[in-house]
Amino acid sequence: MAHLFICPNCGTRSTATDRRRGFSREALGCPKCGHAFLFELMDDYYPAPDAAFFATDQQGRLIHCGRGAFELTGLDDERAIGRPAREVLGLAFEDGTDHVGQALEWGVRVQGKAVTVHAEGDFPVEATADLFPAYDDDGGLLIVLTPVKAAKPS
């Protein structure tokens, strides 16, 4: 059985028949950029080219800012790592639900949720959020934020 994975650093999708490297307990890394860990997907997922990737620990604190993170938020790793994702990214979901907390607590995917991203010192940006819990003992969450394109005037 093939497992589907996505890298929180570069967004590369990959498949593997095992979740580990050979006989070791070491988790799979990214075959493209070499990032240390991947998130497993339950079915195929194609991120947009301008999507921003963030990874959190079990408590929702940022542990990695990946591809597109700086372009979307203006935040570098030093200002974001170790702090709560919802606070640092200024996430305000359209329906008022704390989807980050919900995905972490329930261990479920949340996809296609409208969100305003208002990172510290940056302008608010409308985006679509896709959240993927880690299916391993370490827990955590992959947050993919895709900016919404403004409609062109006709």
N, C-alpha and C positions, 0 to 999 in steps of 0.2 A: 504494500500500500504506500503510495507516495503522499508525503506531507508537503503542504504549501507554506512557504516562509516569505517574509518581507524584512528588509534591513531598515532599521530606524535611522541609519546614517545617510544612506544614498538612495533608498527607495527601491532597490533592486529586488525583484521577485525571483524566487528559486524553489526548486523541489528537491526532496531527498527522501529516501526510504527509511531513514533513521533520524531521530532527533539529537543524536550525539555523534561525536567524531570517533568513528571506529569503536574499539572496546573501552574507551575512556569514558569518564563521567562528564567530560568537557562538552559544553553545548556547541552546536554548530555556529560558525562565524560566517560572515558574508564572503561569498566567492569573488565578488567584484572589488570591494574596497577593503576587505579584511577586518571590518568591524567585529568586535568580540562576541556579539550576541544577535540573534534574530528573533522575530515574533512569528509564531505559527498562526496561520490563517485557517479557518474552518472551510472556506471556499475561496475561489479566486477573487482577487481585488486588484484593480488597476488605479493607482493614484494619478491625479492630474500632474502634468509637468511642473506646475508652479505650487504644488502642495508642500506644506511645511511639516516636518516630522519632529516629534518630541517623545521622549520615553520617561516614565515615572517609576518610582519604587512603589511598594504596597501601600504607602501612606499618601501617595499622590504628589510626592516631591519630585521635581525634575532631576533626572540623572543623566540626561543626554539631550542636546539640541542638535538635530540632524539637518539634512538638506532642506534649504528654503527657510529655516528658522530665522536667521538674521534678516533676510529680505522681507519677511512678513512682519517681524516685531521690532527690528532694530536692536535687539538684545544680543550680547555676546554670552558665551558660556559662563564666564566668570560672574556675571550679574544674575544669572538664572539658576545655575545648578545648586541643588540642595534646598530650594524654596518651593512652596506649594504651587503647582502648575496653574491652578485656577486664579490664584492671586497674582503671580508674575505675568501671566498672559492676559489678565483682566477679562476672563471669559464670562460673558453674560448670554446665556442661552435664551432664545426667543420665547420659549414656553415657561421660563423661570425655574426649570428643573436643574438640579446639580447632576448633570449627566456624567461628569468625571467621577464623582463620589458613587453614583449608582453603578457604573461599570466596574469600579474597583470592588465595591461591596458584594455585588451579585455575581461578578465574574462573567458578565455578558457583553456582547458587542453592542454598540450603539452607532448607528450610521445615518448619515444624511440630516443631521440636526443643524438648524440655522443658529449661528452664534455671532456675537460681536466680539472681536478680539481687540482689546484696548491695553496693549502692553505699556509698561512704564515709559513715559516720555515720548510716546508715539501716538499717532492719530488712530482713531477707531477704524477698524476694517471689518466689513461684513464677510463672513466665511461660512463654509459648511464643515462640520466636524464629524469625523469618523473615529471611533474609539474601539480599541481592540485589547482585551485583557490578555496577560501572559498566561499560557497554559502550562506553567511549570511551578516548581516549589517556591521560586523567588517572587512570584506574583508580579505586580506592576501593570503598566498600561502603555500602549502606543497611542499617541494622539496625532491624528493627521488633520491639519487645517488647510482647506483649499479656499483661497480668496474668491469671492463672488465677483464676476465681471460686471461692471456697470453697463447698463443698456445704452447703446449708441443712439443719439438723437436722430430722428428721421426727418 
